[in-house]
Amino acid sequence: PRNPLNTTLYKENKMTKVMYLHGLEGNANGTKGLYCQIQYNAIAPQMPATLESLMKSRKDCIKRCYEIAKKSVEDHKPDLIIGSSFGGGITMALMQNNVHKGKAILLAPAGVKYGLPTHIPQENQVVIIHDKTDEIVPYQDSVLIESINDNCALINTDGGHRLTNLTKNGLLDYVVKTIFLA
């Protein structure tokens, strides 16, 4: 894939701060959340995002999750946010509202599905990882985001919507370490 991204996140004497934002079917201590906490010492706030809470009151669920994520970004000032599905949508909102001006990895991001615009501000640099066979979040949403933002790159992988192989096949490590920490 093309790499339009500036790869200067890592500085020799500076630790990179990473944050992980989970999806509706996951949680801060789920498979990807724990992986990010262990591998990258990630901050992983628990959001009240569940399918049940979203169905009960979509607007309230999104607002509460956004506020928790916003406070975590303001408190911890991460250099990189890894957002999975719903958490990817929250990450998009944080970037679009100029709360997070750093780098992001969006895993099958659900932002467009939940009505967010496709625009990513120029000060952000984003890699999207998505499976073409995703049956929950349309792959075409990621194609559209990438096609109109020259600060985004899209990587196709497998593993369905949950991207089940992401922590096993080395792709997430490759993107974090090679593209963002090089």
Secondary structure, DSSP 8 states (H G I E B T S, - for coil): ----S-----BTTB---EEEE--TT--TTSHHHHHHHHHH--B-------HHHHHH-HHHHHHHHHHHHHHHHHHH--SEEEEETHHHHHHHHHHHTTS--SEEEEES--TTTTT--S---TT-EEEEEEETT-SSS-HHHHHHHHHH-TTEEEEEE-STTTTTTTTTSSHHHHIIIIII--
